[in-house]
């Protein structure tokens, strides 16, 4: 069995979990998330924790038990505390402005970029060069952050572009004659 799946997922007080054979639903103060379950995995509730077990000893079932356990832990954390991703804009004239559910970016192109946020993701711009994304679904939040970073990825010579707040860009040395 996966070593990750052996650890139970603790359920906080404000989180409700509904388990059915085909899917599991987790709801809390920040929203509701669903996850489909395969026939190789069984999820049981034992008091205030969730236990994930592989139904058979195939390699796929063991691997999926660890994956489902990690997804459930992220769902429980997402609906109770939420997730946050911070992006930083580095470059002259690079700025961001949040208007409702749209992020307006100026990244050195001849046109502004308007990125519409999906359902469940909120955007804030505390300063013109900072973007803070928050949401309950970790996968959707990471995908949105990657799309925004993809508009102008950090280049290796000056480090200009959109980068994650904790990202380290190694600056290359220019060519010498």
C-alpha positions in Angstrom: 0.0 0.0 0.0 1.1 3.6 -0.6 2.8 5.1 2.4 1.0 8.3 1.8 -2.4 6.6 2.0 -1.6 5.1 5.4 -1.9 8.6 7.0 -5.5 9.6 7.8 -6.9 12.9 6.8 -8.2 14.9 9.8 -11.6 16.6 9.3 -11.9 20.0 11.0 -15.1 21.0 12.9 -16.7 23.2 10.2 -16.1 20.7 7.4 -18.8 18.2 6.2 -17.9 15.1 4.2 -20.4 13.1 2.1 -19.1 9.7 0.8 -20.8 7.8 -2.0 -19.4 4.9 -4.0 -18.8 7.0 -7.1 -17.6 10.3 -5.5 -16.8 12.2 -2.3 -18.1 15.7 -1.6 -16.4 18.1 0.9 -18.1 21.3 1.9 -16.9 24.0 4.3 -17.0 27.7 5.0 -15.1 28.5 1.7 -17.1 26.3 -0.7 -17.8 22.8 -1.9 -15.6 20.5 -3.8 -16.2 17.1 -5.4 -13.8 14.3 -6.4 -14.7 11.2 -8.4 -13.6 7.9 -7.0 -12.5 4.8 -8.9 -13.5 1.3 -8.1 -10.0 0.5 -6.9 -10.2 2.9 -3.9 -12.4 2.9 -0.9 -12.8 5.9 1.5 -14.2 5.4 4.9 -14.9 7.8 7.8 -13.6 6.9 11.2 -14.8 9.5 13.7 -13.1 12.8 12.7 -10.8 11.4 10.1 -10.9 9.9 6.6 -9.1 6.6 5.7 -8.2 5.7 2.2 -7.6 2.1 1.2 -6.8 0.2 -2.0 -9.4 -2.5 -2.7 -6.9 -4.8 -4.4 -3.1 -5.1 -4.5 -2.4 -4.0 -8.1 0.2 -1.3 -8.6 -2.5 1.1 -10.0 -4.7 0.7 -7.0 -1.8 1.3 -4.6 -0.7 4.4 -6.5 -4.3 5.8 -6.7 -4.8 5.3 -3.0 -1.9 7.8 -2.3 -3.2 10.2 -5.0 -6.7 10.2 -3.7 -5.5 10.7 -0.1 -3.5 13.7 -1.2 -6.4 15.1 -3.2 -8.7 14.7 -0.2 -6.3 16.4 2.1 -6.1 19.3 -0.3 -9.9 19.5 -0.5 -10.3 19.6 3.2 -7.7 22.3 3.6 -9.2 24.2 0.7 -12.7 24.4 2.0 -11.5 25.2 5.6 -8.5 27.5 5.2 -8.1 28.1 1.4 -5.0 28.4 -0.8 -3.1 31.5 -1.9 -0.6 32.1 -4.7 1.4 35.3 -5.1 2.8 36.5 -8.3 5.3 39.4 -8.8 5.8 41.5 -11.9 9.4 42.4 -12.6 10.1 44.9 -15.4 9.8 48.6 -16.3 6.2 49.5 -17.0 4.8 46.0 -16.0 1.7 46.5 -13.9 -1.5 44.6 -12.9 -4.9 45.9 -12.0 -7.8 43.8 -10.6 -11.3 44.8 -11.6 -13.9 42.4 -10.2 -13.2 39.0 -11.6 -10.8 40.3 -14.4 -7.1 40.9 -14.1 -5.8 43.6 -16.4 -2.1 43.1 -17.2 0.4 45.4 -19.0 3.5 43.3 -19.7 5.4 45.3 -22.4 3.2 44.2 -25.3 1.5 46.6 -27.6 -1.9 45.6 -26.1 -3.1 45.0 -22.6 -4.0 41.5 -21.5 -7.3 40.9 -19.8 -7.4 37.5 -17.9 -10.9 36.4 -16.7 -10.8 34.5 -13.5 -12.7 31.1 -13.3 -15.4 30.4 -10.7 -13.9 30.1 -7.2 -10.7 32.1 -7.8 -10.5 35.7 -6.5 -7.7 38.1 -7.5 -6.3 41.1 -5.6 -3.6 43.6 -6.5 -2.2 45.1 -3.3 0.4 47.0 -5.4 0.7 47.4 -9.2 3.4 44.8 -9.3 1.9 42.2 -7.0 -1.0 39.8 -7.8 -2.6 37.6 -5.0 -4.8 34.7 -6.1 -7.0 32.9 -3.6 -9.3 30.0 -3.8 -10.4 26.7 -2.4 -9.4 24.4 -5.3 -5.6 24.0 -5.3 -5.5 22.6 -8.9 -7.5 25.4 -10.4 -5.6 28.0 -8.5 -2.3 26.6 -9.7 -3.5 26.4 -13.3 -4.6 30.1 -13.2 -1.3 31.2 -11.7 0.6 29.2 -14.4 -1.5 30.8 -17.2 -0.8 34.3 -15.9 2.9 33.5 -15.6 2.8 32.1 -19.1 2.0 35.5 -20.6 5.5 36.7 -19.9 7.7 34.1 -18.2 10.9 35.4 -16.5 13.7 35.6 -19.0 17.2 34.4 -17.9 19.3 37.5 -18.7 17.6 40.4 -16.8 14.9 38.4 -14.9 12.1 40.4 -16.4 8.6 38.9 -16.5 5.9 37.4 -14.2 7.2 35.1 -11.5 5.9 33.4 -8.4 6.8 35.3 -5.3 9.0 32.4 -4.0 10.5 31.6 -7.4 14.3 32.1 -7.8 15.5 33.0 -11.3 19.1 32.3 -12.0 20.5 35.1 -14.1 22.8 34.1 -16.9 26.0 35.9 -17.8 26.0 37.7 -21.2 28.2 36.5 -24.0 31.7 37.9 -24.1 33.8 38.5 -27.2 
